[in-house]
């Protein structure tokens, strides 16, 4: 343990906007920004401007789907320059503990304050399937290491940090619908014990089943220890709805959403693809708004994480339609426990 003073955060763990929004008891909104498969900074800047003001922070994915993209930290700095607070993602797939801690120090020095700890998609799904994964740590161990850097002022090996420690608001992911279903809250509990401050879930379409998950979470008291942000994603087309229902492991998409998306295109000439796509997207946004409104009624849900992948334009109308716009000002946020959201 170092005797040097901690970085000044005015009583907060990190001082990030996302932390302040949640600790002030507001219903939080986070978005998602996917870096490009090139080095063009204008792509990040354009996406950041679309999300700015519509969400409290935006996830910057880390080689999402195991495909090479601009680094999460680099893209996060570009987003920050546009005024959008980033949540940088870090996967266990691509780095060992030395590289992770090095990047964490650099990210904090550059002004980043939120970090989401993930295992990462297997490289066989991406464009370098023969690449060697690392997995020196798993996601629970990564959370524990980041919390140790912040709270114990020490590296993972136990050496003291002789100077300013990186103080991140630490995030984790959760899939409420993974098998076995009854063990998912226990898995979440491990991440909370490791030091997670907030959790973003997988996309939720089966709200009834998610409510059952949250009931188990409340029985364990986890909703009082961590901020839970429910994942919401707008559907773009009937094809997308069917694919997510039938092909994506860990998702539970009820048939009635496929039916609604299909019905949205009825009465429109099949040759008029533009009109049909617009109708599909309007219905997708409508469904997302309804899902957000339902999430707000579930005890223990502290916010939503809107994943409009490569459709950042959809985030603002969803937030506005759900009555969550404008986003709150939190320069002097009061302190509140995770269960105090409203």
C-alpha positions as CSV (number, residue, x, y, z in Angstrom):
1,X,0.0,0.0,0.0
2,X,1.4,3.4,-1.0
3,X,1.5,6.3,1.4
4,X,1.1,8.8,-1.4
5,X,-2.3,10.6,-1.7
6,X,-5.0,9.2,-4.0
7,X,-6.0,10.9,-7.2
8,X,-8.6,13.6,-6.3
9,X,-12.1,12.5,-7.2
10,X,-14.1,14.5,-4.6
11,X,-15.4,11.5,-2.9
12,X,-16.2,9.5,-6.0
13,X,-14.5,6.3,-7.1
14,X,-13.6,7.7,-10.4
15,X,-15.4,11.1,-10.8
16,X,-16.9,10.1,-14.1
17,X,-20.2,11.5,-15.3
18,X,-21.7,8.0,-15.4
19,X,-20.8,7.4,-11.8
20,X,-22.2,10.7,-10.8
21,X,-25.5,10.1,-12.7
22,X,-25.9,6.7,-11.0
23,X,-24.9,7.8,-7.5
24,X,-27.3,10.8,-7.8
25,X,-30.2,8.3,-8.3
26,X,-30.9,9.1,-11.9
27,X,-32.0,6.4,-14.4
28,X,-28.8,6.1,-16.5
29,X,-28.5,5.7,-20.2
30,X,-25.4,4.4,-21.9
31,X,-24.9,3.9,-25.6
32,X,-22.4,2.0,-27.8
33,X,-19.9,3.3,-30.3
34,X,-18.1,0.8,-32.6
35,X,-14.7,1.8,-33.9
36,X,-14.0,1.4,-37.6
37,X,-11.9,-1.2,-39.3
38,X,-9.5,1.6,-40.4
39,X,-7.7,4.6,-39.0
40,X,-10.2,7.3,-39.9
41,X,-10.8,9.5,-36.8
42,X,-13.7,11.3,-38.4
43,X,-15.8,8.2,-38.1
44,X,-15.5,8.3,-34.4
45,X,-16.1,12.0,-34.2
46,X,-19.3,11.7,-36.3
47,X,-20.6,8.8,-34.2
48,X,-19.8,10.7,-31.0
49,X,-21.7,13.7,-32.1
50,X,-24.8,11.6,-32.8
51,X,-24.6,10.2,-29.2
52,X,-23.6,13.4,-27.4
53,X,-26.4,14.6,-25.1
54,X,-28.5,11.4,-25.7
55,X,-26.6,9.2,-23.3
56,X,-24.5,9.7,-20.2
57,X,-21.6,7.6,-21.6
58,X,-20.9,5.4,-24.5
59,X,-19.1,2.0,-24.7
60,X,-16.1,1.9,-27.1
61,X,-15.9,-1.7,-28.1
62,X,-12.5,-3.6,-28.1
63,X,-12.0,-5.5,-31.3
64,X,-15.7,-6.4,-31.3
65,X,-16.6,-9.9,-32.7
66,X,-12.8,-10.5,-32.8
67,X,-12.3,-8.3,-35.8
68,X,-9.5,-5.9,-36.0
69,X,-10.7,-2.3,-35.3
70,X,-9.3,1.0,-34.1
71,X,-8.3,0.6,-30.4
72,X,-10.9,1.2,-27.7
73,X,-8.5,3.6,-25.9
74,X,-7.6,5.5,-29.1
75,X,-11.2,5.8,-30.1
76,X,-12.2,6.7,-26.6
77,X,-9.9,9.7,-26.6
78,X,-11.4,10.9,-29.9
79,X,-14.9,10.6,-28.4
80,X,-13.8,12.5,-25.3
81,X,-12.5,15.3,-27.5
82,X,-16.0,15.6,-28.9
83,X,-17.4,15.9,-25.3
84,X,-18.8,12.3,-25.2
85,X,-17.8,10.4,-22.1
86,X,-16.5,6.9,-23.1
87,X,-16.6,3.6,-21.4
88,X,-13.6,1.8,-22.8
89,X,-13.9,-1.9,-23.1
90,X,-11.0,-4.3,-22.4
91,X,-11.1,-8.0,-23.2
92,X,-9.0,-10.8,-21.7
93,X,-8.6,-12.3,-25.2
94,X,-5.9,-10.0,-26.5
95,X,-3.6,-9.0,-23.6
96,X,-1.8,-10.5,-20.7
97,X,-1.8,-8.8,-17.3
98,X,1.3,-6.7,-18.0
99,X,-0.3,-5.2,-21.2
100,X,-3.6,-4.7,-19.4
101,X,-2.1,-2.8,-16.5
102,X,0.0,-0.8,-18.9
103,X,-3.0,0.2,-21.0
104,X,-5.0,1.0,-17.9
105,X,-2.3,3.4,-16.6
106,X,-2.1,5.1,-20.0
107,X,-5.9,5.3,-20.4
108,X,-6.3,7.0,-17.1
109,X,-3.4,9.4,-17.8
110,X,-5.3,10.4,-21.0
111,X,-8.5,11.2,-19.1
112,X,-10.6,8.1,-19.4
113,X,-12.5,7.1,-16.3
114,X,-14.9,4.2,-17.1
115,X,-13.7,0.7,-17.9
116,X,-15.8,-2.4,-18.9
117,X,-14.1,-5.7,-18.2
118,X,-14.9,-8.5,-20.7
119,X,-13.8,-12.0,-21.7
120,X,-14.0,-11.2,-25.4
121,X,-15.5,-13.0,-28.4
122,X,-13.4,-16.1,-29.4
123,X,-10.9,-15.3,-32.2
124,X,-12.4,-18.1,-34.4
125,X,-15.4,-15.8,-35.0
126,X,-13.3,-13.0,-36.4
127,X,-11.1,-12.2,-39.3
128,X,-7.9,-13.7,-37.8
129,X,-9.2,-17.1,-36.7
130,X,-5.7,-18.6,-36.4
131,X,-4.6,-15.8,-34.0
132,X,-3.5,-17.0,-30.5
133,X,-5.7,-15.8,-27.7
134,X,-4.2,-14.8,-24.4
135,X,-6.7,-15.3,-21.6
136,X,-4.1,-14.7,-19.0
137,X,-6.9,-13.6,-16.7
138,X,-10.6,-14.2,-16.9
139,X,-13.2,-11.3,-16.6
140,X,-13.7,-11.8,-12.9
141,X,-9.9,-11.6,-12.3
142,X,-9.6,-8.6,-14.6
143,X,-12.3,-6.8,-12.5
144,X,-10.4,-7.7,-9.3
145,X,-7.1,-6.4,-10.8
146,X,-8.6,-3.1,-11.8
147,X,-10.2,-2.7,-8.4
148,X,-6.8,-3.5,-6.8
149,X,-5.1,-0.8,-8.8
150,X,-7.7,1.7,-7.7
151,X,-8.5,0.7,-4.1
152,X,-5.2,-0.9,-2.9
153,X,-3.0,1.3,-4.9
154,X,-1.1,-1.8,-6.0
155,X,-0.3,-3.8,-9.2
156,X,-1.6,-7.3,-9.6
157,X,1.7,-8.7,-8.4
158,X,1.4,-6.8,-5.1
159,X,3.9,-4.0,-5.9
160,X,2.8,-0.6,-4.7
161,X,1.9,2.1,-7.2
162,X,4.4,4.8,-6.4
163,X,2.4,7.7,-7.6
164,X,-1.1,8.4,-8.9
165,X,-3.3,5.3,-9.1
166,X,-5.8,4.7,-12.0
167,X,-9.2,5.3,-10.6
168,X,-11.8,3.8,-12.9
169,X,-15.6,3.2,-12.5
170,X,-15.5,-0.5,-13.1
171,X,-18.1,-2.2,-15.3
172,X,-18.9,-5.9,-16.0
173,X,-21.2,-7.7,-18.4
174,X,-24.0,-10.1,-17.6
175,X,-26.2,-12.4,-19.6
176,X,-29.4,-13.0,-17.8
177,X,-30.5,-15.8,-20.2
178,X,-27.4,-18.0,-20.3
179,X,-27.6,-21.6,-19.2
180,X,-28.0,-22.7,-16.5
181,X,-30.5,-19.8,-15.9
182,X,-30.6,-20.2,-12.1
183,X,-26.9,-19.8,-11.8
184,X,-26.7,-16.4,-13.7
185,X,-27.3,-14.3,-10.6
186,X,-24.6,-16.2,-8.8
187,X,-22.2,-15.5,-11.6
188,X,-23.1,-11.9,-11.4
189,X,-22.4,-12.0,-7.6
190,X,-18.8,-13.1,-8.3
191,X,-18.3,-10.1,-10.4
192,X,-19.8,-7.8,-7.8
193,X,-17.5,-9.3,-5.1
194,X,-14.5,-8.9,-7.4
195,X,-15.2,-5.1,-7.5
196,X,-17.7,-4.3,-10.3
197,X,-19.4,-0.9,-9.8
198,X,-21.9,-1.3,-12.6
199,X,-23.2,-4.0,-14.9
200,X,-24.5,-3.9,-18.4
201,X,-26.6,-6.9,-19.5
202,X,-27.0,-8.7,-22.8
203,X,-29.8,-7.6,-25.0
204,X,-33.2,-8.2,-23.4
205,X,-36.4,-8.8,-25.4
206,X,-38.0,-11.3,-23.0
207,X,-38.9,-8.9,-20.2
208,X,-40.9,-11.4,-18.3
209,X,-37.9,-13.8,-18.0
210,X,-35.6,-10.9,-17.2
211,X,-37.9,-9.9,-14.4
212,X,-37.4,-13.5,-13.0
213,X,-33.7,-13.0,-13.2
214,X,-33.9,-9.7,-11.4
215,X,-36.1,-11.3,-8.7
216,X,-33.2,-13.7,-8.0
217,X,-30.8,-10.8,-8.1
218,X,-32.8,-9.0,-5.4
219,X,-33.0,-12.1,-3.2
220,X,-29.2,-12.1,-3.2
221,X,-29.1,-8.4,-2.4
222,X,-27.0,-7.6,-5.5
223,X,-29.2,-4.7,-6.6
224,X,-28.0,-2.9,-3.5
225,X,-24.3,-3.5,-4.3
226,X,-24.1,-2.7,-8.0
227,X,-25.8,-0.6,-10.6
228,X,-27.6,-2.8,-13.2
229,X,-28.1,-1.4,-16.7
230,X,-30.5,-3.5,-18.8
231,X,-29.4,-4.0,-22.4
232,X,-31.8,-2.8,-25.1
233,X,-31.3,-2.9,-28.9
234,X,-33.5,-1.6,-31.7
235,X,-34.4,-4.2,-34.4
236,X,-33.7,-3.1,-38.0
237,X,-35.7,-5.7,-39.9
238,X,-37.6,-8.9,-39.7
239,X,-34.5,-10.7,-40.9
240,X,-32.5,-9.3,-38.0
241,X,-35.2,-10.3,-35.5
242,X,-35.3,-13.9,-36.9
243,X,-31.5,-14.1,-36.9
244,X,-31.3,-13.0,-33.3
245,X,-34.1,-15.4,-32.3
246,X,-32.6,-18.4,-34.1
247,X,-28.9,-18.0,-34.4
248,X,-27.5,-15.9,-31.5
249,X,-26.6,-17.9,-28.4
250,X,-27.8,-16.4,-25.1
251,X,-30.6,-14.3,-26.7
252,X,-34.3,-14.8,-26.0
253,X,-36.3,-13.1,-28.7
254,X,-40.1,-13.9,-28.4
255,X,-41.9,-14.7,-31.6
256,X,-44.2,-11.7,-31.3
257,X,-41.4,-9.3,-32.0
258,X,-40.6,-11.1,-35.2
259,X,-44.3,-10.9,-36.1
260,X,-44.4,-7.2,-35.3
261,X,-41.4,-6.4,-37.5
262,X,-42.8,-8.5,-40.3
263,X,-46.2,-6.7,-40.1
264,X,-44.5,-3.3,-40.2
265,X,-43.8,-3.9,-43.9
266,X,-47.2,-5.0,-44.9
267,X,-49.1,-2.9,-47.4
268,X,-45.8,-1.4,-48.7
269,X,-44.7,-2.3,-52.2
270,X,-41.9,-4.9,-51.9
271,X,-40.0,-3.1,-54.6
272,X,-39.9,0.0,-52.6
273,X,-37.0,-1.1,-50.4
274,X,-36.4,2.4,-48.9
275,X,-40.0,2.7,-47.7
276,X,-40.0,-0.8,-46.3
277,X,-36.7,-0.3,-44.4
278,X,-38.0,3.0,-43.0
279,X,-41.1,1.2,-41.8
280,X,-39.1,-1.6,-40.2
281,X,-36.8,0.8,-38.4
282,X,-39.7,2.9,-37.1
283,X,-41.2,-0.2,-35.6
284,X,-37.8,-1.3,-34.2
285,X,-37.4,2.1,-32.4
286,X,-41.0,1.8,-31.1
287,X,-40.3,-1.6,-29.7
288,X,-37.0,-0.4,-28.1
289,X,-38.9,2.5,-26.5
290,X,-41.5,0.1,-25.0
291,X,-38.7,-2.1,-23.7
292,X,-37.0,0.8,-22.0
293,X,-40.2,1.8,-20.4
294,X,-40.8,-1.7,-19.1
295,X,-37.2,-1.9,-17.7
296,X,-37.9,1.3,-15.7
297,X,-40.6,-0.6,-13.8
298,X,-38.4,-3.4,-12.6
299,X,-37.0,-2.9,-9.1
300,X,-33.2,-2.9,-9.1
301,X,-32.7,-1.7,-12.7
302,X,-30.6,1.5,-12.5
303,X,-30.6,2.3,-16.2
304,X,-30.4,1.0,-19.8
305,X,-27.6,0.2,-22.1
306,X,-28.7,0.9,-25.7
307,X,-26.9,-1.1,-28.3
308,X,-27.7,0.3,-31.6
309,X,-24.8,-1.2,-33.4
310,X,-23.8,0.8,-36.5
311,X,-27.1,2.7,-36.0
312,X,-26.2,5.5,-33.6
313,X,-28.9,7.7,-35.1
314,X,-31.5,5.5,-33.4
315,X,-30.3,6.3,-29.8
316,X,-31.7,9.8,-29.5
317,X,-35.2,9.0,-30.7
318,X,-35.3,6.0,-28.3
319,X,-34.2,8.1,-25.4
320,X,-36.6,10.9,-26.2
321,X,-39.5,8.5,-26.8
322,X,-38.9,6.8,-23.4
323,X,-39.0,10.2,-21.6
324,X,-35.3,10.1,-20.7
325,X,-34.3,13.3,-22.5
326,X,-32.7,15.7,-21.7
327,X,-30.1,13.9,-19.6
328,X,-29.5,15.2,-16.1
329,X,-26.8,17.6,-15.0
330,X,-24.7,16.1,-12.3
331,X,-21.9,18.5,-11.5
332,X,-22.8,18.4,-7.8
333,X,-24.4,15.0,-7.5
334,X,-25.5,13.8,-4.2
335,X,-24.4,10.3,-3.0
336,X,-26.8,7.4,-3.2
337,X,-26.6,3.7,-2.8
338,X,-27.2,1.5,-5.9
339,X,-30.8,0.7,-4.8
340,X,-31.8,4.4,-4.6
341,X,-32.3,4.9,-8.4
342,X,-35.6,6.2,-9.5
